[in-house]
Structure formats: structure tokens, C-alpha cells
Amino acid sequence: MRIHSAITCFLLLNVTLAYVQPVARSTSDGVFTEEQANRGATAYNTNCAGCHGSTLRSTDREVPNLTGDSFKRWIGRTLGEKFEIMRDTMPPRDERSLPDEVYLDILMFILRANKVPVGLHELKRDPETLRQITIAEPK
């Protein structure tokens, strides 16, 4: 009887832990929509292209590119990390001057420009969700 109780407890604990642990997600799952990336493109051209270039490739050696090898350094990090860095440092001398949703849209535009697949659902500005999505190498 004790062995049955122990097995039952073990199974219930595993089922409970499965519901508590967040599901691992990555950008390869298509975490944003085409519309969100298009809004990001408009916001990028207005707020970022002056420094980072209209094609996300800067002509200033002091300003990082947002594609190619520069983007590859993002792989393995989370969207939460990149979102917070953008929001807290851009634009220079006017940090946090855009609404959080605009920063998120710009980030989605940068992902799309780097061949990250779009999905069916728009990504919402939820810090916990953003911290759970890893930036995967585009295929």
C-alpha cells in the first residue's frame, strides 16, 4: 500500500511541476506578426535609421549594425534582455522616450530583417513572456 501511495505522490508531483515550469520558446517559433514588424519598420525609420542606417547597417564605426555578425551576438539571449537594452539606452540622450509598445515593434522589425520567421500572433509587451523567449539563429 505504501508503494502505491509513493508512486501516486510522485506522479502528482511531476504533473504539477509540468504545469508550473514555463514552456521554452524561441524566436524560431514565430512569436510576432508581419503587421507588428511593419509598425516597427515605420517607427525604426522615424527614430533609429538616422544612426543605424535605413538598411540596419550603420556607416558610423561607433554605431553597431543591427544585421549580420552584430545580430548573431544576440543569439542565445532573450527578447526581454534585448528589449530592456533598447528601451534603456535608445535613443542616446533621450532614453525611454518612446512607448514600450514602439520599442517592442522596432525589435520585431529587427528580428524580421534578420530572417526570423513571423507568426500568427502579435507579441505583447509582457516582461515575463519576453524573458522566456530565446533568440534563435535564423534558418
N, C-alpha and C positions, 0 to 999 in steps of 0.2 A: 504494500500500500504506500509506503514511504517513497519508493522509487517512482510510482505513478505521480505522486504529488510533486516530486522534484522535477520530473520531466515536464509536467504541466506548467510549473512555475517558470522553468527555463524557456519553454515555448512562448508563454505570455510575455516574458521579458523581451525576447527577441522581436516579437511582433510590435511591442510598444516602442522599442528603440528604432525600428524601421520607420515608424511614423514621426518620431522626434527628429531624426537626423535629416538635414536638408539634402535635397537631391542635387548631385553635382551637375552643373550645367556649364556649357561653354558657348562661345560666340558661334561655333560651327553649327549649333542647333537652330540658328536663325532667330535671334532674340529681338529684332526690331523690324519695322516695316519700311517699304520703299517711300511711303509718304513722310515718315519721320526723318529719313535720310534726306529727302528733298527739302524739308523745312530746315534741316541742318545745313544744307548747301547754301541756301539763301542767307542764313544767319552767319555762316562762315565767310561768305563773300563780303558781307557788310562789316564784320567785326575782326576777322582774322587774316584775310588774304593780303592785306597791306604789308604784313610782316612775314607770314608763312607762304606767300605766293598763291596765285589763283589755281595752280595745279598741285598745291600742297608741297611744293619744292621751293625752298627759300633761296634767294640769291645772296643773302647775307650770311656769312660764315658763322655769325654769332646766334643765328636763329635756326632751330632744328627743322629739318624736313619732317613731314608727317606721313611719308610713304617710304617704301624700300627698307633699307637697313635700319633706319630710325624707327620705323614701325615694328620691325622684328624684335626690338628691345622690349616691346610691350607684351610679347607672347609669354604666357605663364602668369601674368599679373591679372588682377581682377578689374572689371569695369568700375567698381567702386573706387579703387585706387586712382585710376586714370581720371575719373570724373572729379574727384576731390583735388587732384593736382591741377587740372584745368581751371576749376572754379576758384581755387585759392591763389592762382598765380597769373591768370589771364583776364583781360589784357594787362600788360605791365603798367603799373602805377594806377590802375583802375580795377583791381581785382574784385571779384564778386559783384560786378556792375550789371551783369545780365541775370535774368531769372534762371533758376536752376533748370527749368524745362528747356531753355535755349541751350545751355551748356550741354545737356544730355543729347539734344538733337544734333548739335555740332559733333559730338563724339560719335554718334551713329553715322553721320556723313563721312567722318574719317575712316570708320570701320568699312563702310561700303566702298570707299575709294581704294581701300586695300584688299578688295576682293572677298570681304567677309560676307557670307550669304545673308540675304534678307529673309524674314519670316512672315508669318501671318498676323502676329500680334505686336502691337506697339509696346515698347518697353517703357514702363512708368518709372518715375523718379522716386524709388523706394531704396533707401540706403542699404537695408538688409539684403534685398534682392540683388542689388548691384555688387555687393561684396561676395555673392555666391556664384557669380558668372565669371569664369576664367576666359581670358583672351587666348583663343587657339590660333595656331598657324593656319592661314587661309589655304585652301586647296586649289 
